[in-house]
Amino acid sequence: MAVIEVDLISGYIPEKQDLKQMLNDVHIKRYEVDGRKINFYIDELVVEDLCVNFRVIREVDVEDVKPGTIIVYDYYQPELSISKWLACFADV
């Protein structure tokens, strides 16, 4: 099992309806939301691309916005991981 951990950009929260719809994807088994962090649980990572798309809502105006992160790791061996930064480039 693998986990995709998304820590959102400060001031934003996920659109819950989009997350619920993601459960229709055969790869995503479940998700958990804890504040601005979302964990997606996947049976296994496969060679094909897996897109995790959802909208975010600005909950609070933050003056000094901090980037978020995406970490993908093996649930049973969390030391096997990769991470990337998320940044907000436009005020939409």
Residue, then its C-alpha position, 0 to 999 in steps of 0.5 A: m500500500a502507498v500513501i500520497e500525503v498532500d500538505l496544502i499551501s497555507g490558508y487553503i483547505p480541500e474541496k470536500q466534494d472533489l475528494k469524495q468523487m475521487l473514491n470513484d478512481v479504482h486506485i484510490k481506496r480511501y482518504e483522510v483529511d486533517g486540517r490542510k493535510i490530506n492522505f490518499y491511500i492506494d493499494e499499489l503504485v503502478v507504472e501508469d500515471l495517477c492524477v490526484n486532482f481536487r480544488v482548494i478553497r481559500e479559508v483564510d487570507v495569509e500574508d506570507v503564504k508558505p508552500g505545501t508539500i506532496i510526499v509519496y511513500d510506502y505505507y509499510q516502509p515510510e523511508l521509501s519516499i519522494s517529496k515535491w513542493l507545492a507553490c501558489f503562482a497566481d491569486v485566482 
